[in-house]
Amino acid sequence: MSAPEPTPAAGVPRGLDAAAHAALRAQFPLLQTCLYLNNNSTGAVPRDAERVLTGYWETLRSWRDDVWQGWHEGLDRYADTLAAFIGAPPGSVITDANLSALLTRVASCFDYRPPRDRVVITDLEFPTVPFVFNALRRRGARVDVVGTGGPRFDEDALERRVDERTLLVCVPHASFSSGATIDLPRLVARAHEVGALVVVDAFQSVGIMPLDVTALGVDVVLGGTHKWLCGIATGFLYVRPDLVATLEPTATGWQAGDRALTFRPSTGWAAGAQRFAGGTPFPLTSLVSQVGLDLLTGVGIAAIREHSLTLTARILQRAEAAGITVVSPTEPARRGGVVCLDVADGEAVKRRLAAREVICSWRGYLRVGPHVYNTLDEVDAFMDALEEELGR
């Protein structure tokens, strides 16, 4: 096990004092109802979301069509706030109901004809990715799954499989099942060397780990807001701006057209990432999700990441002392925001912990995901409860 990282005083994120951290915690009512370390599955939602929900109801109660102008402005604001959060320019991010819909639109842009017809993925993907690309086998896509033989990515094998036959490389930034992260600069360099595009599933990283898409030069990034971004039911898509004009999705909708809001037939594609829009949007989820994103932006991703590493280091230390097997990488640079623990009857353990209002998740392993509003005391309380359940 690697050496523990330095711990800020009282476990407070750098840049926040104890009072500021307490004020941040107070924004999340869920934390007062249970011991919540399940942010890798569903993050806590700030209390000011209630104000947005109430305002939305008032709009529905006294409906006028002109409300759509404000809603579109809210959709654009959220997309551009997300863009800034990941180092992207305005207009390069679009939101929709979920990642699956957005990935399908991206995947529909390609013909999958030889000699460049291969899609390289790994066996650490969330089920969305193989399901979408396997459905495209009927259009000629050849799906090449790189095995890992364990919880980490086999980056040497992945690099070897990316060659001149590769059209797309689709990988997670951090694995949902193990917490392992991938070396994106290395992969992007290899893919671009042979003319392939890189699609990154960042659902398990954006909001807990830094990601600068412009500096990285990555082609496509997808994610969602209901985990580390403290939002609800919203997927997002970034496409590298100089790539956008070369992509024309066949899975599309009227809002992707250049004249959509005139309600006349469009003659071409909308500018920027808007060409990946679908039909009439549902604005509520972006309006609610804006509240959490604004709070995280105020803290800053560097402080969030440092705090996350401090909390996950405590989990690793406690697990080692208790003889609990850690599945996730232990090196700070190689682990995301979640620590996965291999315990006997893990799903039953998760249920027993939940009965005690101690909340984590189970996906083959026990997954423990603290966020910036959690504390070292909460991590210790969680590990105390887990050791009691395991009889340690």
C-alpha positions as CSV (number, residue, x, y, z in Angstrom):
1,M,0.0,0.0,0.0
2,S,1.3,3.5,-0.9
3,A,2.1,6.0,1.8
4,P,-0.9,8.0,3.0
5,E,-1.4,11.5,1.7
6,P,-1.1,14.5,3.9
7,T,-4.3,15.3,5.8
8,P,-5.5,19.0,6.0
9,A,-6.4,20.2,9.5
10,A,-9.6,18.7,10.7
11,G,-10.1,17.1,7.2
12,V,-11.4,20.3,5.7
13,P,-10.8,21.0,2.0
14,R,-7.9,23.4,1.3
15,G,-9.3,26.9,0.8
16,L,-12.2,26.3,3.2
17,D,-12.1,26.8,6.9
18,A,-14.1,24.6,9.3
19,A,-17.0,27.1,9.3
20,A,-17.1,27.2,5.5
21,H,-17.1,23.5,5.3
22,A,-19.9,23.2,7.8
23,A,-21.8,25.8,5.8
24,L,-21.3,23.7,2.6
25,R,-22.5,20.5,4.4
26,A,-25.6,22.4,5.6
27,Q,-26.6,22.8,2.0
28,F,-27.2,19.1,1.7
29,P,-30.1,17.9,3.8
30,L,-29.4,14.2,3.0
31,L,-26.3,14.4,5.2
32,Q,-28.5,15.0,8.3
33,T,-30.6,11.9,7.7
34,C,-27.9,9.2,7.3
35,L,-24.2,8.5,7.0
36,Y,-24.0,9.0,3.2
37,L,-20.9,7.7,1.3
38,N,-22.7,6.7,-1.9
39,N,-21.9,9.7,-4.1
40,N,-20.4,7.5,-6.8
41,S,-23.9,6.1,-7.4
42,T,-26.1,9.1,-6.6
43,G,-24.8,12.4,-5.2
44,A,-26.6,14.5,-2.6
45,V,-28.7,17.4,-4.0
46,P,-28.5,20.9,-2.4
47,R,-31.5,22.3,-0.5
48,D,-31.8,25.2,-2.9
49,A,-33.1,22.7,-5.5
50,E,-36.4,23.0,-3.7
51,R,-36.6,26.6,-4.7
52,V,-36.1,25.7,-8.4
53,L,-38.7,22.9,-8.1
54,T,-41.2,25.3,-6.5
55,G,-40.6,27.9,-9.2
56,Y,-41.1,25.3,-11.9
57,W,-44.4,24.3,-10.4
58,E,-45.5,28.0,-10.3
59,T,-44.6,28.2,-14.0
60,L,-46.8,25.2,-14.8
61,R,-49.6,26.5,-12.6
62,S,-49.8,29.8,-14.5
63,W,-48.6,28.6,-17.9
64,R,-47.5,31.0,-20.7
65,D,-45.5,30.0,-23.8
66,D,-42.9,32.8,-23.3
67,V,-41.5,30.9,-20.4
68,W,-39.5,28.9,-22.9
69,Q,-37.1,31.8,-23.5
70,G,-36.0,31.7,-19.9
71,W,-35.8,27.9,-20.0
72,H,-33.6,27.9,-23.0
73,E,-31.4,30.5,-21.3
74,G,-31.2,28.2,-18.3
75,L,-30.3,25.2,-20.5
76,D,-27.5,27.2,-22.2
77,R,-26.2,28.5,-18.9
78,Y,-25.9,25.1,-17.4
79,A,-24.2,23.7,-20.5
80,D,-21.7,26.5,-20.5
81,T,-21.0,26.3,-16.8
82,L,-20.3,22.6,-17.3
83,A,-18.0,23.5,-20.2
84,A,-16.0,25.9,-18.1
85,F,-15.8,23.2,-15.3
86,I,-14.1,20.8,-17.8
87,G,-11.9,23.4,-19.5
88,A,-14.0,23.6,-22.7
89,P,-15.2,26.7,-24.5
90,P,-18.8,28.0,-24.5
91,G,-21.1,26.2,-27.0
92,S,-19.1,23.0,-26.9
93,V,-21.4,21.1,-24.5
94,I,-24.9,20.0,-24.9
95,T,-27.2,18.3,-22.3
96,D,-30.0,15.8,-22.6
97,A,-31.8,13.2,-20.6
98,N,-28.9,10.7,-20.2
99,L,-25.6,9.6,-21.5
100,S,-27.0,6.7,-23.5
101,A,-29.0,9.0,-25.7
102,L,-26.0,11.3,-26.3
103,L,-23.6,8.4,-27.0
104,T,-26.0,6.9,-29.5
105,R,-26.1,10.2,-31.4
106,V,-22.3,10.4,-31.5
107,A,-22.1,6.8,-32.6
108,S,-24.6,7.4,-35.3
109,C,-22.2,9.8,-37.1
110,F,-20.1,7.1,-38.5
111,D,-20.4,4.6,-41.4
112,Y,-18.2,1.8,-39.9
113,R,-16.8,0.8,-43.3
114,P,-13.5,-1.0,-43.8
115,P,-10.7,-0.4,-43.5
116,R,-11.5,1.8,-40.4
117,D,-14.4,0.0,-38.8
118,R,-13.2,-1.0,-35.4
119,V,-14.4,0.3,-32.0
120,V,-12.0,-0.5,-29.2
121,I,-13.4,-0.6,-25.7
122,T,-12.4,-2.3,-22.5
123,D,-14.2,-4.8,-20.2
124,L,-14.4,-2.1,-17.5
125,E,-17.1,-0.1,-19.2
126,F,-20.5,0.7,-17.8
127,P,-23.0,-1.5,-19.7
128,T,-24.1,1.4,-21.8
129,V,-21.0,1.4,-23.9
130,P,-20.9,-2.2,-25.2
131,F,-24.7,-2.2,-25.6
132,V,-24.7,0.9,-27.9
133,F,-21.7,-0.3,-30.0
134,N,-22.8,-3.9,-30.3
135,A,-26.1,-2.6,-31.7
136,L,-24.1,-1.0,-34.4
137,R,-22.6,-4.3,-35.6
138,R,-25.5,-4.4,-38.1
139,R,-24.0,-1.3,-39.7
140,G,-20.6,-2.9,-39.9
141,A,-19.0,-1.9,-36.5
142,R,-16.4,-4.3,-35.3
143,V,-16.3,-4.1,-31.5
144,D,-12.9,-5.1,-30.0
145,V,-13.0,-5.6,-26.2
146,V,-9.7,-5.3,-24.5
147,G,-9.6,-7.5,-21.4
148,T,-8.0,-6.4,-18.2
149,G,-7.6,-9.6,-16.2
150,G,-8.4,-7.6,-13.1
151,P,-9.7,-4.3,-11.7
152,R,-7.1,-2.1,-13.5
153,F,-6.9,-1.1,-17.1
154,D,-4.4,-3.0,-19.2
155,E,-3.0,0.1,-20.9
156,D,-0.3,-1.8,-22.8
157,A,-2.8,-4.1,-24.3
158,L,-5.1,-1.2,-25.1
159,E,-2.4,0.7,-26.8
160,R,-1.5,-2.3,-28.9
161,R,-5.0,-2.8,-30.1
162,V,-5.4,0.8,-31.3
163,D,-4.1,0.9,-34.9
164,E,-4.9,2.1,-38.4
165,R,-8.1,0.0,-38.5
166,T,-9.5,1.8,-35.4
167,L,-12.2,4.3,-35.9
168,L,-13.1,5.0,-32.2
169,V,-11.6,4.3,-28.8
170,C,-14.2,4.5,-26.1
171,V,-13.1,4.2,-22.5
172,P,-14.1,5.4,-19.1
173,H,-11.9,8.0,-17.3
174,A,-12.6,6.1,-14.1
175,S,-14.2,2.7,-13.9
176,F,-17.5,2.4,-12.1
177,S,-16.7,-1.1,-11.0
178,S,-13.3,-0.7,-9.5
179,G,-12.4,3.0,-9.2
180,A,-9.4,2.6,-11.4
181,T,-8.5,5.5,-13.7
182,I,-7.0,5.4,-17.1
183,D,-4.0,7.4,-18.5
184,L,-5.9,9.6,-20.9
185,P,-2.9,11.6,-22.3
186,R,-1.2,8.4,-23.3
187,L,-4.3,7.0,-24.9
188,V,-5.2,10.2,-26.8
189,A,-1.6,10.4,-28.1
190,R,-1.7,6.8,-29.4
191,A,-5.2,7.2,-31.0
192,H,-4.4,10.4,-32.7
193,E,-1.1,9.0,-34.0
194,V,-3.1,6.4,-36.0
195,G,-6.0,8.7,-36.9
196,A,-8.6,7.3,-34.4
197,L,-10.9,9.4,-32.3
198,V,-11.2,9.1,-28.5
199,V,-14.6,9.0,-26.7
200,V,-14.4,9.2,-22.9
201,D,-17.1,8.2,-20.4
202,A,-16.4,10.7,-17.6
203,F,-19.5,9.9,-15.5
204,Q,-17.3,8.6,-12.6
205,S,-14.8,11.4,-12.7
206,V,-16.3,14.9,-13.5
207,G,-17.0,16.5,-10.2
208,I,-14.5,14.6,-8.2
209,M,-11.4,14.6,-10.4
210,P,-9.8,17.4,-12.6
211,L,-10.5,17.0,-16.4
212,D,-9.3,19.7,-18.8
213,V,-10.6,18.5,-22.2
214,T,-8.9,21.3,-24.1
215,A,-5.4,20.6,-22.7
216,L,-6.0,16.9,-23.2
217,G,-7.1,17.3,-26.8
218,V,-9.7,14.6,-26.3
219,D,-12.4,14.3,-29.1
220,V,-15.6,13.5,-27.2
221,V,-16.4,13.4,-23.5
222,L,-19.7,12.3,-22.0
223,G,-21.0,12.2,-18.4
224,G,-23.9,12.9,-16.2
225,T,-24.9,15.0,-13.3
226,H,-26.5,12.8,-10.7
227,K,-23.3,11.4,-9.2
228,W,-20.4,13.7,-8.3
229,L,-22.0,16.8,-9.9
230,C,-24.8,16.9,-7.3
231,G,-27.5,17.2,-9.9
232,I,-30.3,15.1,-11.2
233,A,-31.2,13.2,-14.4
234,T,-29.0,15.0,-16.9
235,G,-26.4,13.7,-19.3
236,F,-23.9,15.9,-21.0
237,L,-21.7,15.7,-24.2
238,Y,-18.6,17.7,-25.2
239,V,-17.3,17.5,-28.7
240,R,-14.0,19.0,-29.7
241,P,-15.0,22.3,-31.5
242,D,-12.8,21.7,-34.6
243,L,-14.3,18.2,-35.0
244,V,-18.0,19.2,-34.8
245,A,-18.4,20.3,-38.4
246,T,-17.3,16.8,-39.6
247,L,-19.9,14.9,-37.7
248,E,-23.6,14.5,-38.8
249,P,-25.6,12.3,-36.5
250,T,-28.4,10.1,-38.0
251,A,-30.0,9.7,-34.6
252,T,-31.2,13.3,-34.2
253,G,-34.1,15.6,-33.5
254,W,-35.5,19.0,-34.5
255,Q,-33.6,21.0,-32.0
256,A,-30.3,20.0,-33.8
257,G,-31.3,22.1,-36.8
258,D,-30.1,25.6,-37.6
259,R,-33.6,27.1,-37.6
260,A,-35.1,25.1,-34.8
261,L,-36.4,28.0,-32.7
262,T,-38.0,29.7,-35.7
263,F,-40.3,26.7,-36.1
264,R,-39.5,26.6,-39.8
265,P,-37.8,23.7,-41.5
266,S,-34.0,23.7,-40.8
267,T,-31.7,23.8,-43.8
268,G,-28.6,22.6,-42.0
269,W,-27.1,21.8,-38.6
270,A,-27.1,24.1,-35.6
271,A,-23.7,25.6,-34.6
272,G,-21.5,23.9,-32.1
273,A,-22.6,21.0,-29.9
274,Q,-26.2,22.0,-30.5
275,R,-26.1,19.8,-33.6
276,F,-26.2,16.8,-31.1
277,A,-29.5,17.9,-29.6
278,G,-32.6,15.8,-29.8
279,G,-36.2,16.8,-29.6
280,T,-38.0,19.2,-27.2
281,P,-35.8,19.5,-24.1
282,F,-36.9,19.0,-20.5
283,P,-35.4,22.0,-18.8
284,L,-36.1,21.1,-15.1
285,T,-33.2,18.8,-14.6
286,S,-30.6,21.3,-15.8
287,L,-32.2,24.1,-13.8
288,V,-32.0,21.9,-10.6
289,S,-28.5,20.6,-11.5
290,Q,-27.2,24.2,-11.8
291,V,-27.5,24.6,-8.0
292,G,-25.0,21.8,-7.2
293,L,-22.6,22.7,-10.0
294,D,-22.4,26.3,-8.8
295,L,-21.5,25.0,-5.3
296,L,-18.8,22.8,-6.6
297,T,-17.4,25.5,-8.9
298,G,-17.2,27.7,-5.8
299,V,-15.1,25.2,-4.0
300,G,-12.9,24.4,-7.0
301,I,-12.0,21.1,-8.5
302,A,-8.4,21.1,-7.1
303,A,-9.7,21.4,-3.6
304,I,-12.4,18.8,-4.2
305,R,-9.8,16.3,-5.5
306,E,-7.4,16.9,-2.6
307,H,-10.2,16.4,-0.1
308,S,-11.3,13.2,-1.9
309,L,-7.8,11.8,-1.8
310,T,-7.6,12.5,1.9
311,L,-10.9,10.7,2.6
312,T,-10.2,7.7,0.4
313,A,-6.7,7.4,1.9
314,R,-8.4,7.0,5.3
315,I,-10.6,4.2,3.9
316,L,-7.5,2.5,2.6
317,Q,-5.7,2.8,5.9
318,R,-8.7,1.5,7.8
319,A,-9.2,-1.4,5.4
320,E,-5.6,-2.5,5.6
321,A,-5.7,-2.4,9.4
322,A,-8.9,-4.5,9.4
323,G,-7.6,-7.0,6.8
324,I,-10.3,-6.0,4.3
325,T,-9.3,-6.6,0.6
326,V,-9.1,-3.4,-1.4
327,V,-9.9,-3.8,-5.1
328,S,-9.3,-0.2,-6.2
329,P,-5.8,1.1,-7.0
330,T,-4.1,2.5,-3.9
331,E,-1.8,5.1,-5.6
332,P,-3.3,8.6,-5.5
333,A,-2.8,9.2,-9.2
334,R,-4.5,6.0,-10.1
335,R,-7.7,6.0,-8.1
336,G,-10.8,7.9,-8.7
337,G,-13.4,9.0,-6.1
338,V,-14.5,5.5,-5.1
339,V,-12.8,2.8,-3.1
340,C,-14.1,-0.8,-3.8
341,L,-13.8,-3.4,-1.1
342,D,-14.1,-7.1,-1.6
343,V,-16.1,-8.5,1.3
344,A,-17.9,-11.8,1.8
345,D,-21.7,-11.5,1.1
346,G,-21.1,-7.9,0.0
347,E,-24.6,-7.2,-1.2
348,A,-26.1,-8.5,2.1
349,V,-23.6,-6.4,4.0
350,K,-24.6,-3.3,2.0
351,R,-28.3,-4.0,3.0
352,R,-27.4,-4.4,6.7
353,L,-25.5,-1.2,6.6
354,A,-28.4,0.6,5.0
355,A,-30.7,-0.6,7.8
356,R,-28.4,1.3,10.1
357,E,-28.6,4.4,7.9
358,V,-25.0,3.8,6.7
359,I,-25.2,4.2,2.9
360,C,-22.9,2.8,0.3
361,S,-23.5,0.7,-2.9
362,W,-22.6,-2.7,-4.2
363,R,-21.7,-3.6,-7.8
364,G,-19.8,-6.8,-7.4
365,Y,-17.8,-5.1,-4.7
366,L,-18.7,-2.8,-1.9
367,R,-18.3,0.7,-3.2
368,V,-17.5,3.6,-0.9
369,G,-17.6,7.1,-2.4
370,P,-17.1,10.2,-0.1
371,H,-17.5,13.6,-1.6
372,V,-16.3,17.1,-0.7
373,Y,-19.0,17.6,1.9
374,N,-18.1,14.4,3.8
375,T,-15.7,14.3,6.7
376,L,-13.0,12.1,8.1
377,D,-15.2,11.4,11.1
378,E,-17.9,10.1,8.7
379,V,-15.4,7.8,7.0
380,D,-14.3,6.5,10.4
381,A,-17.9,5.9,11.4
382,F,-18.5,4.1,8.2
383,M,-15.5,1.8,8.7
384,D,-16.5,1.2,12.3
385,A,-19.9,0.0,11.1
386,L,-18.5,-2.1,8.4
387,E,-16.0,-3.8,10.7
388,E,-18.9,-4.5,13.1
389,E,-20.9,-6.1,10.3
390,L,-17.9,-8.2,9.3
391,G,-17.1,-9.2,12.9
392,R,-13.6,-7.6,12.8
